[in-house]
């Protein structure tokens, strides 16, 4: 049996640890705003398209609805979003930004700038890296040979 590669030679570990480093870089700014990184992602999904259901937010963030619900509840307590049940389907909960939630978008603009400064990479380098990671994610999300056999 071949020996496992050292962690630093494994792409999965590099991506994981880079994600953790980005989250740590964002943390002081998010703490100042009073939100967590997962809450920021929920807000970001709503800035892209307001009035999404919990399921739509979960799909956009590639998470389970059960993970999104507590995040949305905390954002509602912070008066950044409102939740309303769909009268035609009580199982659906629609999430909308409040004026404070919409205003938070401008206050979060500094996150991207901070990442560029901390990384030392330029806009084009970060864009190319982002595109490569997105391509990888899309490739891995497609059903593979082993998925079809299952």
PyMOL commands that set and color helices and strands:
alter all, ss='L'
color gray80, all
select helices_A, chain A and resi 7-9+11-33+37-48+54-61+65-77+99-107+110-119+123-141+145-149
alter helices_A, ss='H'
color red, helices_A
select strands_A, chain A and resi 52-53+81-86+89-97
alter strands_A, ss='S'
color yellow, strands_A
deselect
rebuild
show_as cartoon
